[in-house]
Structure formats: structure tokens, C-alpha cells
Amino acid sequence: MTDDTLPKQAILVVNAMSRSGADAFEHARELLEERGVELLAAHAIENPDDMLPTVRKALAAKAPMIIIGGGDGSLSSTIDDFLGSETVFALLPLGTANSFAKTLGIGTDLQAAVETIATGRKMRIDLGAIDGDYFANAAAMGLSPMIAETVPHQLKRTLGMLGYIIWAARVAFKFRPFRLVVDDGRRIHRTWATEARVLNGTHHGGIELAESADLQSGEIVVQAVTGRGLGRLAWSWFATLFKLRSRSQTVTEYRGTKLRIETRPPQKISIDGELSARTPVTVTVARAAVWVAAPR
């Protein structure tokens, strides 16, 4: 049987500009050391541009494990570099939605995340890719990127998920539905949509959207909120949030290892909360791409 024990040595890299990063850095160091994790180095990153170079230096030094503290954007922007490496990717959920932590079953509590790093297991997971840009959890087009692009940083830092909801209500009147075309290699699907999600994991925006998505399935799920009215999108989010039985009736899912997505008009895409693509795109999956720290 393969040994799935997590390393006891790690390098800690925290995005101090994430929602709770600055406050959590010292506390996380103390908790990790109390639980027997030896920190070879610890970095509180004040400038987001320094995040990736710091992680790359840790990977070049062949650190047994690198602990990334930040929101979903920080995690997604750094996980690409773990491909082909035996270094374990561990996380401290310090953002607003913390979708990837929820997908892994870690939750959003700092102490629980540290406990996972101290006593959990290492697990191989798939990564999704949009035109070669790898992501851990989810991407979206429609209203979500519009919110991500315009929401004031101070609003989401202060109010968290409530800030996103307030801003969504403000920008929704500018939004228009779009024509979605998904080619799964077997059939071309066409529909009107108000939102489309590309899911490697179960959560997006802090909410469980696709129970069928699996980090180890070898497939990507494209989930469309079909129709042309924003009322249907609002109902879809409401039904999903409260796990109503009708939630599955508000979405259509397509899945595969390679899917071509086109929209009319072209749509911006947020990948794990950060704007970084625009349709048309090709979505693929990298099977068992990286090691991550997961609960046992």
C-alpha cells in the first residue's frame, strides 16, 4: 500500500493581502509548530506579485510540502507550478469564498486546516485547464465574472460573502443572457444561459453547486444555468444554497475530458475568482496532476 502520510516539514507562504491573511499569519505559524509541523521558512507576502516567485523558489528547493495561505485566487495562481513535482500542496483558507477548501472537505476554519496538515493524508487530484491555464476548483462565465471584475476590494474584505451578494444586486441590471455552445466531442449542445460554470470541484462562490463533480474523476463538468431571465439565475442560486430538491431542474450539465465552449456574445471567464480568460476556450483535465493535503 502506498504511504499517504503527509511530510512534517514545510514552507509557509501566506498572501497577507487576502481577506484574513495578515491577521492569520502569526497565528498559523504558532498552530503549525504546536502540531509538530517544522517550518523551514515562513513568508507573509505583502505584494501579490511576489506570491508566485516565492512559491517557485520553494519548489526549486524541493520543499516536502508548501502551505499556501490565501483565497481561491492565490491557490489557483500557484498550483500550476506543482505539476510534475512531488511537493505536497497544502492550504490555509484565508479568502472570502474558500471554495477549494470546502471541496476538499477542510472547511474554512484555520484550526481545522492546520489539523488537516498535521494529521491528514496526501492525495492525488485532477486539475482543470482552460486553454492550458490550470485551475484547482472552478471557473465561471456570466454574472460571476462581472462581479469579480468590479467588486470593491474593501467591500469583500469587510463583509465577505455578504459583500458579494450586495454587489451582485447592484450590477445585475447590466447583465444580459448569452448563447452557449458546448462541444463534448460526441455532440454539440446549444442553449441560452445566464451563467455557466466549469467545475473540477464541487464548490463555487463558497456554495456546493455540483455534488457529482469529483477531484479524482478524470472529468470536467460544465454546468449551465439555462434560460434568459435573471430571476431563474437567482432561483438557481437560492435552491442550491438551501439544497432544495428543485435545484437540479435549474441547470444542465455536460461532462468529459475535453470540451469546447463558445458563447455569443463572447464572455469573460473568472478562474477560481480571478479574471483570466475569454470565450471561445477549450477545457481539458490533467489526471492525477498534483499532491494535496486532505483530511484523513
C-alpha positions as CSV (number, residue, x, y, z in Angstrom):
1,M,0.0,0.0,0.0
2,T,1.3,3.5,-0.9
3,D,2.3,5.6,2.1
4,D,-0.1,8.6,2.2
5,T,1.5,10.2,5.3
6,L,2.0,14.0,4.9
7,P,5.5,15.4,5.4
8,K,6.4,17.0,8.7
9,Q,8.5,19.8,7.1
10,A,7.0,22.6,5.1
11,I,7.4,26.1,3.8
12,L,4.6,28.5,4.6
13,V,3.6,31.2,2.1
14,V,0.7,33.5,3.1
15,N,-1.0,36.2,1.0
16,A,-1.2,38.9,3.6
17,M,-3.5,40.9,1.3
18,S,-6.2,38.1,1.4
19,R,-9.2,38.7,3.5
20,S,-7.8,37.4,6.8
21,G,-4.2,36.8,5.7
22,A,-2.4,39.5,7.7
23,D,-4.1,38.5,10.9
24,A,-3.7,34.8,10.4
25,F,0.0,34.6,9.6
26,E,1.5,34.6,13.1
27,H,-1.4,32.5,14.5
28,A,-0.9,29.9,11.7
29,R,2.8,29.7,12.4
30,E,2.1,29.0,16.1
31,L,-0.6,26.4,15.4
32,L,1.5,24.5,12.9
33,E,4.5,24.4,15.1
34,E,2.3,23.3,18.1
35,R,1.1,20.4,15.9
36,G,4.6,19.2,15.0
37,V,5.0,20.8,11.6
38,E,8.5,22.1,11.2
39,L,8.5,25.3,9.1
40,L,11.7,25.5,7.1
41,A,10.7,29.1,6.1
42,A,7.6,31.4,6.5
43,H,6.7,34.3,4.2
44,A,4.0,36.9,4.7
45,I,3.5,38.3,1.1
46,E,2.5,42.0,1.1
47,N,2.8,42.4,-2.7
48,P,0.6,39.9,-4.6
49,D,3.2,39.9,-7.5
50,D,5.7,38.3,-5.1
51,M,3.5,35.3,-4.3
52,L,4.3,33.1,-7.3
53,P,8.1,33.8,-7.3
54,T,8.2,32.9,-3.6
55,V,6.4,29.6,-4.3
56,R,8.6,28.8,-7.2
57,K,11.7,29.3,-5.1
58,A,10.3,26.9,-2.5
59,L,9.6,24.3,-5.3
60,A,13.1,24.7,-6.6
61,A,14.4,24.0,-3.1
62,K,12.4,20.7,-3.2
63,A,10.4,21.5,-0.1
64,P,8.5,18.4,1.0
65,M,5.3,20.5,1.4
66,I,4.3,24.1,0.7
67,I,1.5,25.6,2.6
68,I,-0.4,28.3,0.7
69,G,-2.5,30.7,2.8
70,G,-4.9,32.9,0.9
71,G,-8.2,32.9,-1.1
72,D,-9.1,30.8,-4.1
73,G,-7.3,33.1,-6.4
74,S,-4.0,32.7,-4.6
75,L,-4.4,28.9,-4.6
76,S,-5.2,28.8,-8.3
77,S,-2.4,31.1,-9.4
78,T,0.2,28.9,-7.7
79,I,-1.0,25.4,-8.1
80,D,0.1,25.2,-11.8
81,D,3.7,25.0,-10.8
82,F,3.2,21.9,-8.7
83,L,2.6,19.8,-11.8
84,G,5.4,17.2,-12.2
85,S,6.5,17.8,-8.6
86,E,6.4,15.5,-5.6
87,T,5.9,18.5,-3.3
88,V,2.6,18.4,-1.5
89,F,0.3,21.4,-1.9
90,A,-1.4,22.3,1.4
91,L,-3.7,25.2,2.0
92,L,-4.9,27.6,4.7
93,P,-8.3,29.1,3.7
94,L,-8.0,32.8,4.2
95,G,-10.2,34.2,1.5
96,T,-13.9,35.1,1.1
97,A,-15.5,32.1,-0.5
98,N,-12.8,29.4,0.2
99,S,-14.4,27.1,-2.3
100,F,-11.4,24.8,-2.8
101,A,-11.1,24.2,0.9
102,K,-14.8,23.2,1.1
103,T,-14.3,20.9,-1.9
104,L,-11.5,19.1,-0.1
105,G,-13.6,18.8,3.0
106,I,-11.3,21.1,5.0
107,G,-13.9,23.8,5.6
108,T,-13.0,27.4,6.4
109,D,-11.7,27.2,10.0
110,L,-7.9,27.9,10.3
111,Q,-7.5,25.4,13.2
112,A,-9.3,22.7,11.2
113,A,-7.0,23.4,8.2
114,V,-3.9,23.1,10.4
115,E,-5.2,19.9,11.8
116,T,-5.6,18.5,8.3
117,I,-1.9,19.5,7.6
118,A,-0.8,17.8,10.8
119,T,-2.8,14.6,10.7
120,G,-4.3,14.3,7.2
121,R,-3.2,12.4,4.1
122,K,-1.7,13.3,0.8
123,M,-4.0,12.7,-2.2
124,R,-3.6,13.0,-5.9
125,I,-6.2,15.2,-7.6
126,D,-7.0,16.3,-11.1
127,L,-6.7,19.9,-12.3
128,G,-8.8,21.5,-14.8
129,A,-7.3,23.6,-17.6
130,I,-8.8,26.4,-19.8
131,D,-6.6,26.8,-22.8
132,G,-3.7,25.5,-20.8
133,D,-4.3,27.6,-17.7
134,Y,-4.7,25.2,-14.9
135,F,-7.1,25.7,-12.0
136,A,-7.9,23.8,-8.9
137,N,-11.6,24.2,-8.4
138,A,-13.9,26.1,-10.7
139,A,-14.3,28.8,-13.4
140,A,-17.4,30.7,-14.4
141,M,-18.8,32.9,-17.1
142,G,-21.8,35.2,-16.9
143,L,-22.7,37.3,-13.8
144,S,-19.9,35.9,-11.6
145,P,-17.0,37.4,-13.7
146,M,-18.8,40.7,-13.8
147,I,-19.0,40.7,-10.0
148,A,-15.3,39.6,-9.7
149,E,-14.1,42.3,-12.1
150,T,-15.9,45.2,-10.4
151,V,-16.5,44.4,-6.7
152,P,-14.5,46.8,-4.5
153,H,-11.7,45.1,-2.6
154,Q,-12.6,46.8,0.7
155,L,-16.3,45.6,0.4
156,K,-15.4,41.9,0.1
157,R,-12.6,42.2,2.7
158,T,-15.0,43.8,5.2
159,L,-18.3,42.0,4.5
160,G,-17.1,38.7,2.9
161,M,-19.9,36.8,1.2
162,L,-22.5,39.4,2.1
163,G,-20.4,42.0,0.2
164,Y,-20.5,39.8,-2.9
165,I,-24.3,39.5,-2.6
166,I,-24.8,43.2,-2.2
167,W,-22.6,43.9,-5.3
168,A,-24.4,41.2,-7.3
169,A,-27.7,43.0,-6.8
170,R,-26.1,46.3,-7.9
171,V,-24.5,45.0,-11.2
172,A,-27.2,42.5,-12.2
173,F,-29.2,45.1,-14.1
174,K,-26.2,45.5,-16.6
175,F,-26.1,41.8,-17.3
176,R,-27.5,40.1,-20.4
177,P,-28.1,36.4,-21.1
178,F,-25.9,34.7,-23.7
179,R,-26.0,31.9,-26.2
180,L,-23.9,28.9,-25.0
181,V,-22.4,26.2,-27.3
182,V,-20.7,23.2,-25.7
183,D,-19.0,20.6,-27.9
184,D,-18.2,17.5,-25.8
185,G,-16.7,15.5,-28.7
186,R,-19.8,13.5,-29.2
187,R,-22.4,16.1,-29.7
188,I,-22.8,19.9,-30.0
189,H,-25.2,21.3,-27.4
190,R,-26.8,24.8,-27.8
191,T,-28.8,26.7,-25.2
192,W,-29.5,30.1,-23.7
193,A,-27.7,30.7,-20.4
194,T,-27.4,33.3,-17.6
195,E,-24.3,31.6,-16.1
196,A,-22.0,28.7,-17.0
197,R,-19.6,27.0,-14.6
198,V,-16.6,24.8,-15.4
199,L,-16.2,22.6,-12.4
200,N,-13.3,20.4,-11.3
201,G,-14.6,20.5,-7.7
202,T,-18.0,20.6,-6.0
203,H,-18.0,24.3,-4.8
204,H,-18.0,27.7,-6.5
205,G,-18.6,31.0,-4.7
206,G,-18.5,29.2,-1.4
207,I,-21.6,27.1,-2.3
208,E,-21.8,23.5,-3.3
209,L,-23.0,23.6,-6.9
210,A,-22.3,20.1,-8.3
211,E,-22.4,17.1,-6.0
212,S,-21.4,15.0,-8.9
213,A,-18.1,16.8,-9.5
214,D,-15.1,14.9,-8.2
215,L,-11.4,15.9,-7.9
216,Q,-10.4,12.4,-8.9
217,S,-12.9,11.5,-11.6
218,G,-10.8,12.4,-14.6
219,E,-13.6,14.5,-16.0
220,I,-14.6,18.2,-16.1
221,V,-18.3,19.2,-15.5
222,V,-19.7,22.2,-17.4
223,Q,-22.9,23.3,-15.7
224,A,-25.2,25.9,-17.3
225,V,-28.0,27.8,-15.7
226,T,-30.3,27.7,-18.7
227,G,-32.9,30.3,-19.7
228,R,-32.8,34.0,-20.4
229,G,-34.1,35.6,-17.2
230,L,-32.1,36.7,-14.1
231,G,-34.9,35.5,-12.0
232,R,-34.1,32.0,-13.0
233,L,-30.4,32.5,-12.1
234,A,-31.5,33.9,-8.7
235,W,-33.8,31.0,-8.1
236,S,-31.0,28.6,-9.1
237,W,-28.6,30.1,-6.5
238,F,-31.4,30.1,-3.9
239,A,-32.4,26.5,-4.5
240,T,-28.8,25.4,-4.5
241,L,-27.9,27.3,-1.3
242,F,-30.8,25.7,0.6
243,K,-30.4,22.3,-1.1
244,L,-34.0,22.3,-2.4
245,R,-34.9,19.3,-4.5
246,S,-35.7,21.5,-7.4
247,R,-32.2,22.8,-7.7
248,S,-31.2,20.2,-10.4
249,Q,-34.1,21.4,-12.6
250,T,-32.4,24.9,-13.0
251,V,-29.2,23.6,-14.5
252,T,-28.0,21.4,-17.4
253,E,-24.6,19.6,-17.1
254,Y,-22.2,18.4,-19.7
255,R,-19.1,16.4,-18.9
256,G,-16.0,15.0,-20.5
257,T,-12.2,15.1,-20.7
258,K,-12.1,17.8,-23.4
259,L,-14.9,20.3,-24.1
260,R,-15.0,23.3,-26.5
261,I,-17.0,26.2,-25.2
262,E,-18.2,29.1,-27.3
263,T,-20.6,31.9,-26.5
264,R,-22.4,34.7,-28.3
265,P,-21.5,37.3,-27.4
266,P,-18.0,36.4,-26.1
267,Q,-17.9,36.1,-22.3
268,K,-15.1,36.8,-19.8
269,I,-14.2,33.9,-17.6
270,S,-13.2,34.1,-13.9
271,I,-11.0,31.2,-12.9
272,D,-11.1,30.5,-9.1
273,G,-12.3,34.0,-8.7
274,E,-9.7,35.8,-10.9
275,L,-10.5,37.1,-14.4
276,S,-8.1,35.4,-16.8
277,A,-9.8,34.1,-20.0
278,R,-12.4,34.9,-22.6
279,T,-14.5,32.6,-24.8
280,P,-14.1,30.7,-27.0
281,V,-12.0,28.3,-25.0
282,T,-11.1,24.6,-24.8
283,V,-11.4,22.9,-21.4
284,T,-9.3,19.9,-20.6
285,V,-8.4,17.8,-17.5
286,A,-5.0,16.9,-16.1
287,R,-5.5,13.5,-14.5
288,A,-3.9,13.0,-11.0
289,A,-1.8,16.1,-11.5
290,V,-0.7,17.2,-8.1
291,W,-0.4,16.0,-4.5
292,V,-2.6,17.9,-2.0
293,A,-3.1,17.7,1.8
294,A,-6.6,16.4,2.5
295,P,-8.5,15.3,5.7
296,R,-8.0,11.6,6.6
